[in-house]
């Protein structure tokens, strides 16, 4: 795995002629789905966009980053705009259905969760949901690297405009991060030959015994 993480980088130039196979895409999506989230709520959705027209509309509001249209897939991580009773109840209902019935201890846990989350401001809850999406983003990056699929996580975009293009606000969602997937163009990517630079352990890690 560490070899693959050393292999990956934020790909700047992708080859539009190369498409990520469906089986590899599905493994990346499975890694996202299996990522841990606070209280198991999974408070975000992932849009998998291959439509050329939509990606052409997103690119200008995402700093004109070419990977959005040159990659074969664009993943949009969109977090819940707020926690609601219905959304949390849907989580517990699925658990009850798949685990063979309600669990009183879990019901009590999620009642306390609602008592904590629901009175909070919507922006606070959105930011909490967005952090859960970022955990899943990390899993996606690692899975893509393991499969030798190139990826580029992007915060450089106008969320309001992306939300408008995709109609996310009407669905109670807000875009938080983009992830193009594809294959590097080795002849045209200026970043590829550069050494990966990270802080050394002594400047990055602190051990407290």
MDAnalysis code that builds the backbone (N, CA, C; Angstrom):
import MDAnalysis as mda
import numpy as np

u = mda.Universe.empty(627, n_residues=209, atom_resindex=np.repeat(np.arange(209), 3), trajectory=True)
u.add_TopologyAttr("name", ["N", "CA", "C"] * 209)
u.add_TopologyAttr("resid", np.arange(1, 210))
u.add_TopologyAttr("resname", ["UNK", "UNK", "UNK", "UNK", "UNK", "UNK", "UNK", "UNK", "UNK", "UNK", "UNK", "UNK", "UNK", "UNK", "UNK", "UNK", "UNK", "UNK", "UNK", "UNK", "UNK", "UNK", "UNK", "UNK", "UNK", "UNK", "UNK", "UNK", "UNK", "UNK", "UNK", "UNK", "UNK", "UNK", "UNK", "UNK", "UNK", "UNK", "UNK", "UNK", "UNK", "UNK", "UNK", "UNK", "UNK", "UNK", "UNK", "UNK", "UNK", "UNK", "UNK", "UNK", "UNK", "UNK", "UNK", "UNK", "UNK", "UNK", "UNK", "UNK", "UNK", "UNK", "UNK", "UNK", "UNK", "UNK", "UNK", "UNK", "UNK", "UNK", "UNK", "UNK", "UNK", "UNK", "UNK", "UNK", "UNK", "UNK", "UNK", "UNK", "UNK", "UNK", "UNK", "UNK", "UNK", "UNK", "UNK", "UNK", "UNK", "UNK", "UNK", "UNK", "UNK", "UNK", "UNK", "UNK", "UNK", "UNK", "UNK", "UNK", "UNK", "UNK", "UNK", "UNK", "UNK", "UNK", "UNK", "UNK", "UNK", "UNK", "UNK", "UNK", "UNK", "UNK", "UNK", "UNK", "UNK", "UNK", "UNK", "UNK", "UNK", "UNK", "UNK", "UNK", "UNK", "UNK", "UNK", "UNK", "UNK", "UNK", "UNK", "UNK", "UNK", "UNK", "UNK", "UNK", "UNK", "UNK", "UNK", "UNK", "UNK", "UNK", "UNK", "UNK", "UNK", "UNK", "UNK", "UNK", "UNK", "UNK", "UNK", "UNK", "UNK", "UNK", "UNK", "UNK", "UNK", "UNK", "UNK", "UNK", "UNK", "UNK", "UNK", "UNK", "UNK", "UNK", "UNK", "UNK", "UNK", "UNK", "UNK", "UNK", "UNK", "UNK", "UNK", "UNK", "UNK", "UNK", "UNK", "UNK", "UNK", "UNK", "UNK", "UNK", "UNK", "UNK", "UNK", "UNK", "UNK", "UNK", "UNK", "UNK", "UNK", "UNK", "UNK", "UNK", "UNK", "UNK", "UNK", "UNK", "UNK", "UNK", "UNK", "UNK", "UNK", "UNK", "UNK", "UNK", "UNK"])
u.atoms.positions = np.array([
    [0.824, -1.217, 0.000],
    [0.000, 0.000, 0.000],
    [0.855, 1.263, 0.000],
    [1.959, 1.274, 0.810],
    [2.791, 2.465, 0.848],
    [3.441, 2.732, -0.501],
    [3.785, 1.665, -1.220],
    [4.338, 1.844, -2.559],
    [3.337, 2.552, -3.464],
    [2.075, 2.169, -3.342],
    [1.038, 2.784, -4.176],
    [0.792, 4.238, -3.772],
    [0.890, 4.532, -2.480],
    [0.711, 5.916, -2.041],
    [1.870, 6.786, -2.492],
    [3.042, 6.203, -2.585],
    [4.173, 6.936, -3.148],
    [3.997, 7.127, -4.653],
    [3.335, 6.175, -5.288],
    [3.102, 6.253, -6.733],
    [2.119, 7.368, -7.075],
    [1.097, 7.557, -6.235],
    [0.051, 8.515, -6.559],
    [0.535, 9.943, -6.367],
    [-0.077, 10.840, -7.066],
    [0.157, 12.280, -6.912],
    [-1.073, 12.984, -7.457],
    [-1.159, 14.267, -7.214],
    [-2.309, 15.035, -7.709],
    [-2.124, 15.271, -9.207],
    [-2.628, 14.349, -9.986],
    [-2.406, 14.346, -11.432],
    [-2.917, 15.643, -12.070],
    [-2.045, 16.301, -12.817],
    [-2.393, 17.581, -13.432],
    [-2.852, 17.448, -14.880],
    [-2.438, 16.373, -15.531],
    [-2.801, 16.182, -16.938],
    [-3.244, 14.743, -17.128],
    [-4.498, 14.567, -17.524],
    [-5.034, 13.232, -17.744],
    [-5.235, 12.967, -19.229],
    [-5.159, 11.715, -19.586],
    [-5.319, 11.300, -20.987],
    [-6.799, 11.037, -21.259],
    [-7.452, 11.901, -22.029],
    [-8.895, 11.723, -22.270],
    [-9.235, 10.469, -23.056],
    [-8.244, 9.834, -23.653],
    [-8.503, 8.611, -24.431],
    [-8.584, 7.375, -23.552],
    [-8.167, 7.503, -22.281],
    [-8.151, 6.357, -21.386],
    [-9.281, 6.462, -20.368],
    [-10.068, 5.409, -20.271],
    [-11.222, 5.401, -19.375],
    [-11.003, 4.414, -18.239],
    [-11.381, 4.815, -17.033],
    [-11.296, 3.919, -15.880],
    [-12.319, 2.794, -16.061],
    [-11.875, 1.526, -16.018],
    [-12.819, 0.414, -16.193],
    [-13.879, 0.394, -15.094],
    [-15.028, -0.132, -15.442],
    [-16.158, -0.145, -14.514],
    [-15.838, -0.921, -13.239],
    [-15.094, -2.020, -13.357],
    [-14.801, -2.800, -12.157],
    [-13.913, -2.030, -11.193],
    [-12.959, -1.260, -11.707],
    [-12.110, -0.454, -10.833],
    [-12.894, 0.712, -10.229],
    [-13.743, 1.339, -11.047],
    [-14.591, 2.408, -10.534],
    [-15.447, 1.900, -9.381],
    [-16.048, 0.731, -9.548],
    [-16.924, 0.194, -8.510],
    [-16.168, -0.107, -7.228],
    [-14.915, -0.524, -7.339],
    [-14.114, -0.777, -6.134],
    [-13.819, 0.521, -5.397],
    [-13.565, 1.580, -6.134],
    [-13.354, 2.890, -5.503],
    [-14.631, 3.357, -4.811],
    [-15.764, 3.180, -5.477],
    [-17.043, 3.571, -4.882],
    [-17.367, 2.723, -3.659],
    [-17.004, 1.441, -3.694],
    [-17.207, 0.586, -2.525],
    [-16.367, 1.070, -1.353],
    [-15.130, 1.499, -1.633],
    [-14.277, 2.024, -0.563],
    [-14.903, 3.263, 0.066],
    [-15.509, 4.108, -0.766],
    [-16.205, 5.292, -0.253],
    [-17.377, 4.872, 0.626],
    [-18.139, 3.914, 0.153],
    [-19.319, 3.461, 0.887],
    [-18.944, 2.829, 2.223],
    [-17.781, 2.159, 2.267],
    [-17.353, 1.472, 3.478],
    [-16.575, 2.362, 4.445],
    [-16.330, 3.596, 4.060],
    [-15.588, 4.506, 4.928],
    [-16.376, 4.777, 6.220],
    [-15.670, 4.930, 7.330],
    [-16.363, 5.238, 8.584],
    [-16.898, 6.668, 8.575],
    [-18.053, 6.856, 9.199],
    [-18.603, 8.196, 9.400],
    [-19.166, 8.288, 10.809],
    [-19.275, 9.486, 11.309],
    [-19.743, 9.705, 12.673],
    [-21.124, 9.094, 12.880],
    [-21.208, 8.179, 13.845],
    [-22.471, 7.505, 14.194],
    [-23.069, 6.729, 13.024],
    [-22.246, 6.429, 12.023],
    [-22.719, 5.643, 10.890],
    [-23.776, 6.316, 10.051],
    [-23.827, 7.646, 10.101],
    [-24.913, 8.351, 9.402],
    [-24.674, 8.488, 7.897],
    [-23.430, 8.423, 7.456],
    [-23.097, 8.652, 6.041],
    [-23.834, 9.884, 5.497],
    [-23.544, 11.070, 6.087],
    [-24.340, 12.258, 5.756],
    [-23.885, 12.988, 4.496],
    [-23.731, 12.246, 3.436],
    [-23.340, 12.837, 2.161],
    [-23.714, 11.866, 1.049],
    [-23.687, 12.363, -0.164],
    [-23.894, 11.528, -1.342],
    [-22.746, 11.779, -2.314],
    [-22.525, 10.839, -3.208],
    [-21.469, 10.968, -4.202],
    [-22.103, 10.898, -5.589],
    [-21.899, 11.936, -6.374],
    [-22.386, 11.953, -7.751],
    [-21.255, 11.495, -8.658],
    [-21.520, 10.523, -9.501],
    [-20.534, 9.989, -10.435],
    [-20.906, 10.520, -11.818],
    [-20.130, 11.468, -12.307],
    [-20.515, 12.195, -13.515],
    [-19.597, 11.817, -14.674],
    [-20.207, 11.300, -15.728],
    [-19.490, 11.045, -16.980],
    [-20.040, 11.903, -18.112],
    [-21.189, 12.538, -17.891],
    [-21.825, 13.363, -18.908],
    [-20.907, 14.518, -19.315],
    [-20.547, 14.572, -20.583],
    [-19.594, 15.579, -21.063],
    [-20.129, 17.000, -20.916],
    [-21.404, 17.198, -21.220],
    [-21.974, 18.546, -21.156],
    [-21.923, 19.088, -19.730],
    [-22.252, 18.251, -18.763],
    [-22.243, 18.701, -17.367],
    [-20.821, 19.009, -16.918],
    [-19.886, 18.161, -17.300],
    [-18.497, 18.413, -16.896],
    [-17.944, 19.665, -17.565],
    [-18.376, 19.926, -18.787],
    [-17.961, 21.158, -19.469],
    [-18.508, 22.387, -18.755],
    [-19.686, 22.268, -18.147],
    [-20.255, 23.387, -17.391],
    [-19.541, 23.580, -16.054],
    [-19.109, 22.479, -15.447],
    [-18.448, 22.572, -14.144],
    [-17.034, 23.130, -14.286],
    [-16.339, 22.771, -15.345],
    [-14.922, 23.155, -15.477],
    [-14.678, 24.662, -15.337],
    [-15.453, 25.552, -15.976],
    [-15.177, 26.988, -15.837],
    [-15.364, 27.518, -14.423],
    [-16.203, 26.872, -13.625],
    [-16.420, 27.342, -12.249],
    [-15.548, 26.566, -11.269],
    [-14.589, 25.823, -11.821],
    [-13.628, 25.080, -11.010],
    [-12.211, 25.422, -11.475],
    [-11.975, 26.723, -11.599],
    [-10.658, 27.251, -11.957],
    [-10.151, 26.683, -13.279],
    [-11.066, 26.267, -14.134],
    [-10.721, 25.735, -15.454],
    [-9.718, 24.574, -15.366],
    [-9.873, 23.750, -14.352],
    [-8.966, 22.618, -14.176],
    [-9.313, 21.522, -15.181],
    [-8.328, 21.196, -16.014],
    [-8.570, 20.336, -17.169],
    [-8.951, 18.911, -16.798],
    [-8.535, 18.444, -15.617],
    [-8.819, 17.056, -15.230],
    [-10.320, 16.780, -15.160],
    [-11.103, 17.823, -14.956],
    [-12.552, 17.646, -14.842],
    [-13.144, 17.095, -16.137],
    [-12.600, 17.532, -17.254],
    [-13.104, 17.052, -18.539],
    [-12.191, 16.015, -19.176],
    [-10.918, 15.988, -18.784],
    [-9.992, 15.037, -19.399],
    [-10.014, 13.673, -18.711],
    [-10.369, 13.643, -17.435],
    [-10.555, 12.359, -16.764],
    [-11.807, 11.682, -17.297],
    [-11.960, 10.414, -16.982],
    [-13.139, 9.711, -17.499],
    [-14.342, 9.829, -16.562],
    [-14.092, 10.116, -15.272],
    [-15.175, 10.233, -14.296],
    [-14.898, 11.420, -13.374],
    [-15.950, 12.091, -12.988],
    [-15.851, 13.158, -11.992],
    [-16.747, 12.790, -10.817],
    [-16.143, 12.643, -9.641],
    [-16.918, 12.387, -8.437],
    [-17.140, 13.707, -7.705],
    [-18.379, 13.956, -7.326],
    [-18.726, 15.139, -6.545],
    [-19.237, 14.659, -5.196],
    [-18.522, 15.014, -4.136],
    [-18.951, 14.681, -2.782],
    [-19.851, 15.812, -2.297],
    [-21.101, 15.486, -2.004],
    [-22.099, 16.494, -1.622],
    [-22.663, 16.145, -0.253],
    [-22.422, 17.013, 0.713],
    [-22.839, 16.754, 2.095],
    [-24.261, 17.224, 2.342],
    [-24.911, 16.588, 3.316],
    [-26.226, 17.060, 3.754],
    [-26.110, 18.521, 4.182],
    [-27.127, 19.304, 3.862],
    [-27.115, 20.695, 4.294],
    [-27.484, 20.842, 5.761],
    [-28.041, 19.771, 6.348],
    [-28.417, 19.809, 7.761],
    [-28.769, 18.391, 8.201],
    [-28.706, 18.149, 9.488],
    [-29.243, 16.912, 10.042],
    [-30.706, 17.151, 10.383],
    [-31.548, 16.205, 10.037],
    [-32.966, 16.309, 10.360],
    [-33.423, 15.017, 11.020],
    [-34.568, 15.090, 11.643],
    [-35.123, 13.895, 12.290],
    [-35.357, 12.796, 11.257],
    [-35.890, 13.161, 10.092],
    [-36.163, 12.166, 9.054],
    [-34.885, 11.483, 8.582],
    [-33.825, 12.267, 8.413],
    [-32.578, 11.692, 7.926],
    [-31.974, 10.728, 8.941],
    [-32.000, 11.097, 10.202],
    [-31.439, 10.222, 11.230],
    [-32.330, 8.999, 11.426],
    [-33.631, 9.205, 11.355],
    [-34.546, 8.058, 11.484],
    [-34.352, 7.067, 10.339],
    [-34.019, 7.561, 9.162],
    [-33.781, 6.667, 8.023],
    [-32.554, 5.795, 8.273],
    [-31.556, 6.352, 8.952],
    [-30.359, 5.574, 9.298],
    [-30.735, 4.435, 10.238],
    [-31.490, 4.751, 11.271],
    [-31.853, 3.721, 12.255],
    [-32.812, 2.697, 11.650],
    [-33.681, 3.142, 10.746],
    [-34.616, 2.208, 10.107],
    [-33.867, 1.193, 9.251],
    [-32.849, 1.658, 8.532],
    [-32.055, 0.732, 7.720],
    [-31.323, -0.266, 8.615],
    [-30.776, 0.225, 9.725],
    [-30.084, -0.676, 10.647],
    [-31.024, -1.750, 11.182],
    [-32.229, -1.326, 11.551],
    [-33.201, -2.287, 12.081],
    [-33.581, -3.316, 11.026],
    [-33.761, -2.857, 9.805],
    [-34.158, -3.760, 8.722],
    [-33.068, -4.786, 8.423],
    [-31.819, -4.330, 8.372],
    [-30.736, -5.213, 7.969],
    [-30.189, -6.058, 9.116],
    [-30.514, -5.657, 10.361],
    [-30.006, -6.407, 11.510],
    [-31.089, -7.225, 12.212],
    [-32.246, -7.279, 11.576],
    [-33.288, -8.146, 12.104],
    [-34.135, -7.572, 13.215],
    [-34.305, -6.269, 13.231],
    [-35.191, -5.653, 14.217],
    [-34.517, -4.523, 14.974],
    [-35.338, -3.777, 15.698],
    [-34.837, -2.630, 16.448],
    [-34.018, -3.084, 17.658],
    [-33.039, -2.265, 17.997],
    [-32.216, -2.489, 19.174],
    [-32.448, -1.339, 20.140],
    [-32.979, -1.602, 21.330],
    [-33.288, -0.508, 22.265],
    [-32.091, 0.374, 22.591],
    [-30.918, -0.227, 22.697],
    [-29.731, 0.566, 23.027],
    [-29.377, 1.509, 21.879],
    [-29.493, 0.994, 20.632],
    [-29.221, 1.859, 19.483],
    [-30.264, 2.969, 19.370],
    [-31.512, 2.627, 19.610],
    [-32.579, 3.638, 19.548],
    [-32.319, 4.753, 20.550],
    [-31.887, 4.366, 21.732],
    [-31.581, 5.352, 22.761],
    [-30.393, 6.223, 22.335],
    [-29.400, 5.572, 21.726],
    [-28.220, 6.314, 21.254],
    [-28.616, 7.364, 20.223],
    [-29.447, 6.975, 19.258],
    [-29.807, 7.917, 18.199],
    [-30.808, 8.965, 18.685],
    [-31.585, 8.666, 19.701],
    [-32.418, 9.702, 20.312],
    [-31.548, 10.791, 20.934],
    [-30.451, 10.368, 21.586],
    [-29.524, 11.345, 22.161],
    [-28.822, 12.133, 21.054],
    [-28.536, 11.437, 19.952],
    [-27.900, 12.107, 18.823],
    [-28.806, 13.211, 18.282],
    [-30.072, 12.895, 18.113],
    [-31.014, 13.901, 17.615],
    [-31.132, 15.066, 18.588],
    [-31.122, 14.766, 19.876],
    [-31.222, 15.832, 20.879],
    [-30.021, 16.775, 20.808],
    [-28.890, 16.244, 20.358],
    [-27.680, 17.065, 20.232],
    [-27.632, 17.803, 18.904],
    [-27.926, 17.096, 17.814],
    [-27.750, 17.661, 16.479],
    [-28.868, 18.615, 16.058],
    [-30.098, 18.236, 16.314],
    [-31.218, 18.976, 15.722],
    [-31.322, 20.426, 16.200],
    [-30.966, 20.744, 17.449],
    [-31.051, 22.158, 17.859],
    [-29.930, 23.027, 17.299],
    [-28.890, 22.435, 16.728],
    [-27.750, 23.218, 16.263],
    [-28.082, 23.974, 14.981],
    [-27.297, 25.014, 14.717],
    [-27.472, 25.766, 13.473],
    [-27.165, 24.871, 12.276],
    [-27.873, 25.114, 11.187],
    [-27.702, 24.296, 9.985],
    [-26.258, 24.330, 9.492],
    [-25.596, 25.485, 9.565],
    [-24.225, 25.588, 9.077],
    [-23.277, 24.697, 9.884],
    [-23.502, 24.627, 11.198],
    [-22.675, 23.761, 12.050],
    [-22.851, 22.304, 11.628],
    [-24.083, 21.926, 11.386],
    [-24.350, 20.540, 10.987],
    [-23.813, 20.241, 9.593],
    [-23.919, 21.204, 8.680],
    [-23.347, 20.998, 7.348],
    [-21.837, 20.791, 7.430],
    [-21.167, 21.605, 8.221],
    [-19.711, 21.482, 8.345],
    [-19.330, 20.128, 8.948],
    [-20.120, 19.651, 9.882],
    [-19.873, 18.326, 10.453],
    [-20.062, 17.250, 9.383],
    [-21.120, 17.359, 8.604],
    [-21.373, 16.391, 7.531],
    [-20.260, 16.435, 6.490],
    [-19.783, 17.640, 6.179],
    [-18.706, 17.780, 5.190],
    [-17.443, 17.073, 5.658],
    [-17.165, 17.123, 6.959],
    [-15.971, 16.432, 7.467],
    [-16.084, 14.924, 7.290],
    [-17.294, 14.408, 7.360],
    [-17.478, 12.972, 7.135],
    [-17.200, 12.629, 5.672],
    [-17.587, 13.533, 4.776],
    [-17.314, 13.313, 3.354],
    [-15.813, 13.274, 3.092],
    [-15.066, 14.076, 3.836],
    [-13.614, 14.088, 3.643],
    [-12.962, 12.789, 4.107],
    [-13.527, 12.153, 5.116],
    [-13.016, 10.838, 5.512],
    [-13.159, 9.873, 4.336],
    [-14.319, 9.900, 3.708],
    [-14.568, 9.021, 2.559],
    [-13.680, 9.393, 1.377],
    [-13.390, 10.680, 1.211],
    [-12.468, 11.100, 0.158],
    [-11.113, 10.431, 0.339],
    [-10.636, 10.372, 1.582],
    [-9.358, 9.720, 1.850],
    [-9.369, 8.261, 1.447],
    [-10.477, 7.583, 1.743],
    [-10.600, 6.184, 1.336],
    [-10.597, 6.061, -0.185],
    [-11.246, 6.998, -0.865],
    [-11.281, 6.972, -2.330],
    [-9.884, 7.157, -2.908],
    [-9.115, 8.075, -2.349],
    [-7.764, 8.323, -2.834],
    [-6.881, 7.096, -2.652],
    [-6.995, 6.451, -1.486],
    [-6.184, 5.261, -1.222],
    [-6.590, 4.106, -2.130],
    [-7.900, 3.928, -2.314],
    [-8.374, 2.840, -3.172],
    [-7.949, 3.062, -4.617],
    [-8.059, 4.297, -5.077],
    [-7.643, 4.601, -6.453],
    [-6.152, 4.320, -6.635],
    [-5.358, 4.708, -5.654],
    [-3.924, 4.453, -5.738],
    [-3.632, 2.959, -5.785],
    [-4.319, 2.198, -4.944],
    [-4.118, 0.753, -4.921],
    [-4.418, 0.135, -6.283],
    [-5.385, 0.711, -6.981],
    [-5.787, 0.208, -8.297],
    [-5.027, 0.874, -9.441],
    [-4.097, 1.765, -9.096],
    [-3.336, 2.541, -10.073],
    [-4.252, 3.330, -11.006],
    [-5.244, 3.945, -10.379],
    [-6.104, 4.914, -11.058],
    [-5.701, 6.291, -10.559],
    [-5.497, 7.220, -11.461],
    [-5.078, 8.559, -11.056],
    [-6.274, 9.381, -10.588],
    [-5.971, 10.301, -9.678],
    [-7.037, 11.116, -9.094],
    [-6.467, 12.460, -8.670],
    [-7.347, 13.441, -8.571],
    [-6.936, 14.780, -8.153],
    [-8.023, 15.387, -7.271],
    [-7.836, 15.407, -5.943],
    [-8.845, 16.036, -5.081],
    [-8.840, 17.544, -5.281],
    [-10.033, 18.132, -5.351],
    [-10.145, 19.556, -5.671],
    [-11.097, 20.285, -4.731],
    [-10.555, 21.319, -4.085],
    [-11.402, 22.293, -3.392],
    [-11.517, 23.590, -4.191],
    [-10.738, 23.675, -5.261],
    [-10.723, 24.890, -6.069],
    [-11.902, 24.959, -7.018],
    [-13.055, 25.298, -6.475],
    [-14.252, 25.472, -7.304],
    [-15.250, 26.330, -6.553],
    [-16.233, 26.845, -7.255],
    [-17.290, 27.661, -6.650],
    [-18.443, 26.732, -6.265],
    [-18.580, 26.414, -4.977],
    [-19.616, 25.454, -4.573],
    [-21.028, 25.894, -4.950],
    [-21.313, 27.178, -4.815],
    [-22.661, 27.652, -5.137],
    [-22.994, 27.387, -6.603],
    [-22.020, 27.604, -7.473],
    [-22.281, 27.412, -8.901],
    [-22.360, 25.931, -9.258],
    [-21.508, 25.118, -8.632],
    [-21.614, 23.677, -8.858],
    [-22.949, 23.160, -8.348],
    [-23.361, 23.653, -7.188],
    [-24.672, 23.260, -6.656],
    [-25.787, 23.623, -7.626],
    [-25.658, 24.791, -8.250],
    [-26.672, 25.218, -9.202],
    [-26.700, 24.348, -10.448],
    [-25.525, 24.015, -10.970],
    [-25.444, 23.174, -12.163],
    [-26.071, 21.812, -11.916],
    [-25.847, 21.273, -10.723],
    [-26.323, 19.920, -10.407],
    [-27.657, 19.898, -9.662],
    [-28.204, 21.069, -9.345],
    [-29.474, 21.126, -8.619],
    [-29.394, 20.521, -7.227],
    [-28.262, 20.732, -6.543],
    [-28.045, 20.067, -5.254],
    [-28.842, 20.693, -4.113],
    [-28.961, 22.013, -4.105],
    [-29.634, 22.666, -2.974],
    [-31.078, 22.193, -2.842],
    [-31.712, 21.951, -3.991],
    [-33.103, 21.477, -3.950],
    [-33.199, 20.071, -3.357],
    [-32.089, 19.362, -3.320],
    [-32.051, 18.012, -2.760],
    [-31.516, 17.994, -1.330],
    [-31.298, 19.181, -0.763],
    [-30.774, 19.254, 0.596],
    [-29.302, 18.902, 0.676],
    [-28.553, 19.178, -0.403],
    [-27.135, 18.833, -0.474],
    [-26.313, 20.054, -0.852],
    [-25.023, 20.014, -0.487],
    [-24.075, 21.063, -0.864],
    [-22.752, 20.417, -1.236],
    [-22.189, 20.801, -2.359],
    [-20.923, 20.212, -2.811],
    [-19.792, 20.655, -1.893],
    [-18.869, 19.718, -1.611],
    [-17.755, 20.039, -0.717],
    [-16.390, 19.749, -1.342],
    [-16.284, 18.753, -2.209],
    [-15.004, 18.438, -2.828],
    [-15.250, 17.659, -4.121],
    [-14.377, 17.873, -5.104],
    [-14.451, 17.180, -6.389],
    [-13.291, 16.199, -6.499],
    [-13.518, 15.096, -7.222],
    [-12.454, 14.116, -7.427],
    [-12.530, 13.542, -8.841],
    [-11.785, 14.127, -9.790],
    [-11.679, 13.501, -11.106],
    [-10.867, 12.212, -11.027],
    [-11.279, 11.223, -11.804],
    [-10.561, 9.953, -11.911],
    [-10.181, 9.736, -13.370],
    [-9.013, 9.172, -13.595],
    [-8.581, 8.904, -14.964],
    [-7.193, 8.319, -14.974],
    [-6.462, 8.598, -16.043],
    [-5.097, 8.095, -16.184],
    [-4.187, 9.220, -16.640],
    [-3.034, 9.313, -16.018],
    [-2.086, 10.382, -16.279],
    [-1.603, 10.383, -17.735],
    [-1.408, 11.580, -18.236],
    [-0.766, 11.758, -19.537],
    [0.712, 12.003, -19.248],
    [1.515, 10.967, -19.358],
    [2.906, 11.045, -18.934],
    [3.722, 12.030, -19.761],
    [3.263, 12.318, -20.964],
    [4.027, 13.237, -21.816],
    [3.683, 14.695, -21.549],
    [2.572, 14.941, -20.849],
    [2.128, 16.324, -20.719],
    [1.934, 16.828, -19.303],
    [2.277, 16.022, -18.292],
    [2.048, 16.434, -16.904],
    [3.340, 16.937, -16.286],
    [3.394, 18.238, -16.019],
    [4.614, 18.853, -15.482],
    [4.965, 18.370, -14.081],
    [3.954, 17.876, -13.343],
    [4.218, 17.471, -11.960],
    [4.777, 16.051, -11.848],
    [4.507, 15.234, -12.845],
    [4.856, 13.811, -12.769],
    [6.325, 13.541, -12.441],
    [7.299, 14.197, -13.098],
    [8.698, 13.845, -12.825],
    [9.240, 14.391, -11.498],
    [8.458, 15.193, -10.815],
    [8.967, 15.826, -9.592],
    [8.903, 14.867, -8.401],
    [9.889, 14.976, -7.527],
    [9.959, 14.153, -6.330],
    [8.788, 14.478, -5.397],
    [8.198, 13.451, -4.809],
    [7.154, 13.677, -3.810],
    [7.815, 14.226, -2.557],
    [7.319, 15.336, -2.056],
    [7.920, 15.991, -0.898],
    [6.922, 15.994, 0.259],
    [7.346, 15.430, 1.377],
    [6.556, 15.447, 2.607],
    [7.472, 15.789, 3.772],
    [6.914, 16.304, 4.856],
    [7.711, 16.611, 6.033],
    [8.337, 15.341, 6.594],
    [9.578, 15.435, 7.099],
    [10.166, 14.275, 7.764],
    [9.468, 14.010, 9.095],
    [9.607, 12.785, 9.590],
    [8.917, 12.396, 10.822],
    [9.175, 13.364, 11.969],
    [10.418, 13.814, 12.106],
    [10.761, 14.649, 13.262],
    [10.072, 16.010, 13.234],
    [9.593, 16.413, 12.080],
    [8.866, 17.682, 11.979],
    [7.359, 17.488, 11.862],
    [6.927, 16.249, 11.840],
    [5.529, 15.962, 11.545],
    [4.850, 15.113, 12.629],
    [5.588, 14.184, 13.194],
    [5.021, 13.251, 14.161],
    [5.449, 13.603, 15.574],
    [4.529, 13.495, 16.504],
    [4.847, 13.674, 17.927],
    [4.351, 12.448, 18.663],
    [5.265, 11.780, 19.313],
    [4.906, 10.592, 20.097],
    [4.817, 10.969, 21.561],
    [3.713, 10.625, 22.175],
    [3.503, 10.923, 23.600],
    [3.367, 9.605, 24.328],
    [4.389, 9.210, 25.067],
    [4.398, 7.932, 25.772],
    [3.939, 8.084, 27.221],
])
